[in-house]
């Protein structure tokens, strides 16, 4: 038997190991292949020879510095006395824009102290011209096509900046950014003073005082299950601030304390576990939720529903201010030109909120008007509500006014088409444009002067002509109920609210109409006690007088009425 025939060389793809590869144009790519026996090895791009070894080898490599766009076949051929063998890659090179990646720092949000040195570095997946910007100002750029760039900043100044690195080539452009926050000092740090432990357990009905401090002047905000309940301004470092929580519902709750100032914020929390009382001694009384329970035959039984003795309030409990309205508009000299707008025990007006984000203002007011002269055919009555919610130190803008409803009922005398709802309009306004003086707004209303709210203007037409036709000999007198509702919604809780009610008749000559309009632009605030709160909202009736009264053209006592619901007075105090 003779010797077996020689085996031709076998080529194996080493890097990349797969035969199908894809790269963006301009990318550097190295191809490496091996052979199972010494041979002369060659690399081709299509039919073009790129590289050939000068002697027999068992491995070959070739690097493309910039991948050419298109679909290519990269072949490796091995030849020796035993024959030849080959293998190949299918190389698809796409014209894709460069992709820029953050290298140092890797995260996008960066915070440093003033005068800190900071280096920014980024890489790109293909050769490109790279540039570094800070707030769109060019500060550094490469002179030629590169795959990496870095820039170091010294003597940083206070502020917030955007650092951007771009990469440009014939395929397009790419970029990456950092948000760079430079503070004058470290963020405040919250210390939990009392309770010391972060996990505490109490029975329902056990009040608990929580005390915390910050290591620098800041606002300390207490929150229960994410809802703000107290906000205090601390002007000394490590000054202890406290808030006492009443009984809450059974379960696991979180009491959070956040310190906030220009340097940043810090948050700590307690895990508060509240349990129902387990013992049941005969005739004992216990508070559970809104109800007072009594132990009868070893079982807790409701003794008094919604007992005021409980003192329990859930964070999602409805907060409500019910108040009265007693307005008297007397715009012209004849006494019978007046109109009164009021509430009584059967016609309430209220402000409601569950979370201090959405405020619903609603109610029913009773109109009454008498007219001596019968030469009036149609008279417009206007009811205006000025609605604001906010806090003393930060301006806010509501998201929307929604769920608006207006209705007329109980018209007396009962005459078709006597009283008609002619519609309403809602206008957004900052509180500084509505009430004066601006310097007193924070102190009196507990709301920042730049806070925006809404004016709800309701127009009602009284058709006196229909009354005259139906009852020729009757007095010109009309009564009706006006129901309204409007919800003002914010994205964040707003702890204070301010409402102004104003009603007037539109049956005046152009001069008087102008004076009434001017009065609306200069309605002043009335000083109130700084302890106003949701439990006992202050209601102030104010007469239009002086410059507002247009030199006496508007007869007294034309009025508007202010409602203050204050949880956080200006300068001090807890949110009630």
Residue pairs with C-beta under 8 A, 6 or more apart in sequence:
6 81
6 82
6 83
7 37
7 82
7 83
8 82
8 83
8 84
8 85
9 35
9 36
9 37
9 39
9 78
9 79
9 80
9 82
9 83
9 84
9 85
10 35
10 36
10 37
10 78
10 85
11 33
11 34
11 35
11 41
11 76
11 77
11 78
11 85
11 86
11 87
12 33
12 34
12 35
12 36
12 87
13 19
13 33
13 76
13 87
13 89
14 32
14 33
14 34
14 59
15 30
15 31
15 32
16 31
16 89
19 87
19 88
19 89
19 90
20 89
20 90
20 92
21 29
21 89
21 90
21 91
21 92
22 91
22 92
22 93
22 94
23 29
23 67
23 91
23 92
23 93
23 94
24 67
24 93
24 94
24 95
24 96
24 98
24 99
24 125
24 126
24 171
25 66
25 67
25 68
25 69
25 93
25 94
25 95
25 96
25 126
25 170
25 171
26 66
26 67
26 98
26 126
26 127
26 128
26 145
26 169
26 170
26 171
27 66
27 67
27 93
27 125
27 126
27 127
28 63
28 64
28 65
28 66
28 67
28 127
28 147
29 63
29 64
29 67
29 91
30 61
30 62
30 63
30 64
31 43
31 61
31 62
31 63
31 64
31 74
31 76
31 89
32 59
32 60
32 61
33 41
33 43
33 59
33 60
33 76
33 87
34 58
34 59
35 41
35 57
35 58
35 59
35 60
35 78
35 85
36 58
37 58
37 78
37 80
37 82
38 56
38 57
38 58
38 80
39 56
39 57
39 58
39 78
39 79
39 80
39 84
40 52
40 53
40 55
40 56
40 57
40 78
40 79
40 80
41 52
41 53
41 57
41 59
41 60
41 76
41 77
41 78
42 49
42 51
42 52
42 53
42 60
42 76
42 77
42 78
42 79
43 49
43 50
43 51
43 52
43 60
43 62
43 74
43 75
43 76
44 50
44 73
44 74
44 75
44 76
44 77
45 72
45 73
45 74
46 72
46 73
50 62
51 60
51 62
53 60
56 80
60 76
66 127
67 91
67 93
68 93
69 93
69 94
69 95
70 93
71 90
71 91
71 92
71 93
72 90
72 91
72 92
72 93
73 88
73 89
73 90
73 91
74 88
74 89
74 91
75 86
75 87
75 88
76 86
76 87
76 88
77 84
77 85
77 86
78 84
78 85
78 86
95 170
95 171
96 171
96 172
97 171
97 172
97 173
97 174
98 124
98 125
98 126
98 128
98 167
98 168
98 169
98 171
98 172
98 173
98 174
99 124
99 125
99 174
100 122
100 123
100 124
100 130
100 165
100 166
100 167
100 174
100 175
100 176
101 122
101 123
101 124
101 125
101 176
102 108
102 121
102 122
102 176
102 178
103 121
103 122
103 123
103 148
103 150
104 119
104 120
104 121
104 150
105 120
105 178
108 177
108 178
108 179
109 178
109 179
109 181
110 118
110 178
110 179
110 180
110 181
111 181
111 182
111 183
111 187
111 264
112 118
112 156
112 180
112 181
112 182
112 183
113 182
113 183
113 184
113 185
113 186
114 156
114 157
114 158
114 182
114 183
114 184
115 155
115 156
116 156
116 182
117 152
117 153
117 154
117 156
118 152
118 153
118 156
118 180
119 150
119 151
119 152
119 153
120 132
120 150
120 151
120 152
120 153
120 163
120 165
120 178
121 148
121 149
121 150
121 151
122 130
122 148
122 149
122 150
122 165
122 176
123 147
123 148
124 130
124 146
124 147
124 148
124 167
124 174
125 147
126 147
126 169
126 171
127 145
127 146
127 147
127 169
128 145
128 146
128 147
128 167
128 168
128 169
128 174
129 141
129 142
129 144
129 145
129 146
129 167
129 168
129 169
130 141
130 142
130 146
130 148
130 149
130 165
130 166
130 167
130 168
131 138
131 140
131 141
131 142
131 149
131 165
131 166
131 168
132 138
132 139
132 140
132 141
132 149
132 151
132 163
132 164
132 165
133 139
133 163
133 164
133 165
133 166
134 153
134 161
134 162
134 163
134 164
134 180
135 161
135 162
136 162
136 164
139 151
140 149
140 151
141 149
142 149
145 169
149 165
156 182
157 182
158 182
158 183
158 184
159 182
160 179
160 180
160 181
160 182
161 179
161 180
161 182
162 177
162 178
162 179
162 180
163 177
163 178
163 180
164 175
164 176
164 177
164 178
165 175
165 176
165 177
166 173
166 174
166 175
167 173
167 174
167 175
183 262
183 263
183 264
184 262
184 263
185 216
185 263
186 263
186 264
187 263
187 264
187 265
187 266
188 214
188 215
188 216
188 218
188 259
188 260
188 261
188 263
188 264
188 265
188 266
189 214
189 215
189 259
189 266
190 212
190 213
190 214
190 220
190 257
190 258
190 259
190 266
190 267
190 268
191 212
191 213
191 214
191 215
191 238
191 268
192 198
192 211
192 212
192 257
192 268
192 270
193 211
193 212
193 213
193 240
194 209
194 210
194 211
194 242
195 208
195 210
195 270
197 270
198 268
198 269
198 270
198 271
199 270
199 271
199 273
200 208
200 270
200 271
200 272
200 273
201 272
201 273
201 274
201 275
202 208
202 272
202 273
202 274
202 275
203 274
203 275
203 276
203 277
204 247
204 248
204 249
204 250
204 274
204 275
204 276
204 277
204 286
204 287
204 288
204 312
205 247
205 277
205 286
205 287
206 247
207 244
207 245
207 246
207 247
208 244
208 245
208 272
209 242
209 243
209 244
209 245
210 222
210 242
210 243
210 244
210 245
210 255
210 257
210 270
211 240
211 241
211 242
212 220
212 222
212 240
212 241
212 257
212 268
213 220
213 234
213 238
213 239
213 240
213 241
214 220
214 234
214 237
214 238
214 239
214 259
214 266
215 237
215 238
216 237
216 261
216 263
217 234
217 235
217 236
217 237
217 261
218 234
218 259
218 260
218 261
219 231
219 232
219 233
219 234
219 259
219 260
219 261
219 393
220 231
220 232
220 234
220 241
220 257
220 258
220 259
221 228
221 230
221 231
221 256
221 257
221 258
221 259
221 260
222 228
222 229
222 230
222 231
222 243
222 255
222 256
222 257
223 229
223 255
223 256
223 257
223 258
224 245
224 248
224 253
224 254
224 255
224 256
224 315
225 253
225 254
225 315
226 254
226 256
227 315
227 316
227 355
227 356
227 493
228 356
228 493
228 495
228 575
229 243
229 245
229 315
229 575
230 243
230 574
230 575
231 391
231 495
231 568
231 575
232 241
232 572
232 573
232 574
233 393
233 571
233 572
234 241
243 574
245 255
245 272
246 311
246 312
246 313
247 274
247 287
247 310
247 311
247 312
248 272
248 274
248 312
248 313
248 314
248 315
249 274
249 289
249 312
249 314
250 274
250 275
250 276
251 273
251 274
252 271
252 272
252 273
252 274
253 271
253 272
253 273
253 274
254 269
254 270
254 271
254 272
255 269
255 270
255 272
256 267
256 268
256 269
257 267
257 268
257 269
258 265
258 266
258 267
259 265
259 266
259 267
276 288
277 286
280 295
280 298
280 299
280 300
281 295
282 295
282 296
282 297
282 298
283 294
283 295
283 296
284 294
284 295
285 292
285 293
285 294
285 295
285 303
286 292
286 293
286 295
286 300
287 293
287 307
287 309
287 310
287 311
287 312
288 300
289 310
289 312
290 305
290 306
290 307
290 310
290 312
291 302
291 303
291 304
291 305
291 306
291 307
291 310
292 302
292 303
292 304
292 307
292 309
292 310
293 300
293 301
293 302
293 303
294 300
294 301
294 302
294 303
295 301
316 354
316 355
317 354
318 352
318 353
318 354
319 352
319 353
319 354
319 356
319 534
320 350
320 351
320 352
321 350
321 351
321 352
321 497
321 534
321 537
321 563
321 565
322 348
322 349
322 350
323 349
323 350
323 351
323 537
323 539
323 563
324 342
324 343
324 349
324 539
325 341
325 342
325 343
325 349
325 363
325 365
325 501
325 561
326 341
326 342
326 343
326 541
326 559
326 561
327 340
327 341
327 342
327 501
327 502
327 503
327 541
327 559
327 560
327 561
328 338
328 339
328 340
328 341
328 557
328 558
328 559
329 338
329 339
329 340
329 341
329 503
329 504
329 505
329 558
329 559
330 337
330 338
330 554
330 555
330 556
330 557
330 558
331 337
331 338
331 504
331 505
331 507
331 508
331 512
331 516
331 554
331 555
331 558
332 507
332 508
332 512
332 555
333 555
334 372
334 373
336 370
336 371
336 372
336 373
337 371
337 505
337 507
338 369
338 370
338 505
339 367
339 368
339 369
339 381
339 503
339 504
339 505
340 367
340 368
340 369
341 365
341 366
341 367
341 368
341 383
341 482
341 501
341 503
342 365
342 366
342 368
343 349
343 363
343 364
343 365
343 366
344 366
347 363
347 364
347 365
347 366
347 481
348 363
348 364
349 362
349 363
349 364
349 365
349 501
350 361
350 362
350 363
351 359
351 360
351 361
351 497
351 499
351 537
351 563
351 565
352 359
352 360
352 362
353 359
353 360
353 497
355 493
356 389
356 493
356 494
356 495
357 489
357 490
357 491
357 492
357 493
357 494
358 487
358 488
358 489
358 490
359 387
359 389
359 487
359 488
359 489
359 494
359 497
360 403
360 485
360 486
360 487
361 385
361 387
361 484
361 485
361 486
361 487
361 488
361 499
362 483
362 484
362 485
362 486
363 483
363 484
363 485
364 481
364 482
364 483
365 383
365 481
365 482
365 484
365 503
366 479
366 480
366 481
366 482
367 381
367 460
367 478
367 479
367 480
367 481
367 482
367 503
368 477
368 478
368 479
369 381
369 462
369 477
369 478
369 479
369 505
370 475
370 476
370 477
371 379
371 464
371 476
371 477
372 476
373 476
374 464
374 468
374 476
376 464
376 476
376 507
377 463
377 464
377 465
378 461
378 462
378 463
378 464
378 465
379 461
379 462
379 464
379 505
379 506
379 507
380 422
380 459
380 460
380 461
380 462
380 505
380 506
380 507
381 459
381 460
381 461
381 462
381 503
381 504
381 505
381 506
382 457
382 458
382 459
382 460
382 503
382 504
382 505
382 506
383 457
383 458
383 460
383 482
383 484
383 501
383 502
383 503
384 455
384 456
384 457
384 458
384 500
384 501
384 502
384 503
384 520
385 455
385 456
385 458
385 484
385 486
385 499
385 500
385 501
386 429
386 434
386 435
386 453
386 454
386 455
386 498
386 499
386 500
386 502
387 401
387 453
387 454
387 455
387 456
387 486
387 488
387 497
387 499
388 431
388 434
388 445
388 447
388 451
388 452
388 453
388 497
388 498
388 499
389 396
389 398
389 447
389 451
389 453
389 488
389 490
389 494
389 496
389 497
389 498
390 396
390 431
390 446
390 447
390 448
390 451
390 494
390 496
391 446
391 447
391 448
391 494
391 495
391 496
391 568
392 442
392 443
392 446
392 447
392 448
392 496
392 568
392 569
392 570
392 571
393 442
393 448
394 448
395 448
395 449
395 450
395 451
395 452
396 448
396 451
396 452
396 490
396 492
396 494
397 451
397 452
398 428
398 452
398 453
398 454
398 488
398 489
398 490
399 489
399 490
399 491
400 488
400 489
401 426
401 454
401 456
401 486
401 487
401 488
401 489
402 486
402 487
402 489
403 485
403 486
403 487
404 424
404 426
404 456
404 485
404 486
404 487
405 483
405 484
405 485
405 486
406 421
406 423
406 424
406 458
406 482
406 483
406 484
407 421
407 482
407 483
407 484
408 419
408 420
408 421
408 460
408 480
408 481
408 482
408 483
409 480
409 481
409 483
410 479
410 480
410 481
411 418
411 419
411 478
411 479
411 480
412 478
412 479
412 480
413 467
413 470
413 471
413 474
413 478
415 466
415 467
415 470
415 471
416 466
417 463
417 466
418 462
418 463
418 466
418 467
418 470
418 478
419 460
419 461
419 462
419 463
419 478
419 480
420 460
420 461
420 463
421 458
421 460
422 459
422 460
422 461
423 458
423 459
424 456
424 457
424 458
424 459
425 457
426 454
426 455
426 456
426 457
426 486
427 454
427 455
427 457
428 452
428 453
428 454
429 452
429 453
429 454
429 455
430 449
430 450
430 451
430 452
430 453
431 441
431 445
431 447
431 448
431 449
431 450
431 451
431 452
431 453
431 498
432 438
432 441
432 449
432 450
433 521
434 453
434 455
434 500
434 523
435 441
435 445
435 500
435 523
435 524
435 525
436 522
436 523
436 524
436 525
437 524
437 525
438 449
440 525
440 527
441 447
441 448
441 449
441 525
442 448
442 449
442 570
443 530
443 570
443 571
444 525
444 526
444 527
444 528
444 564
445 496
445 498
445 525
445 564
445 566
446 495
446 496
446 498
446 532
446 564
446 566
446 567
446 568
446 569
446 570
447 496
447 498
453 488
453 498
454 486
454 488
456 484
456 486
458 482
458 484
460 480
460 482
462 478
464 476
464 478
467 474
467 476
467 478
468 476
495 567
495 568
495 575
496 564
496 565
496 566
496 567
496 568
497 563
497 564
497 565
498 562
498 563
498 564
498 565
499 562
499 563
499 565
500 523
500 560
500 561
500 562
500 563
501 560
501 561
501 562
501 563
502 520
502 523
502 560
502 561
504 516
504 558
506 513
508 516
511 553
512 553
512 554
515 549
515 550
515 553
515 554
516 554
518 548
518 550
519 544
519 548
519 549
519 550
519 554
519 558
522 547
522 548
523 542
523 544
523 548
523 560
524 542
524 548
525 562
526 540
526 542
526 562
528 538
528 540
528 564
529 538
530 566
530 569
530 570
530 571
530 573
531 566
531 569
531 573
532 538
532 564
532 565
532 566
532 569
533 565
533 566
533 567
533 576
534 565
534 567
534 576
535 576
537 563
537 564
537 565
537 566
538 563
538 564
538 566
539 561
539 562
539 563
539 564
540 561
540 562
540 564
541 559
541 560
541 561
542 559
542 560
542 561
542 562
543 556
543 557
543 558
543 559
544 554
544 556
544 558
544 559
544 560
545 556
549 556
549 558
567 574
567 575
567 576
568 574
568 575
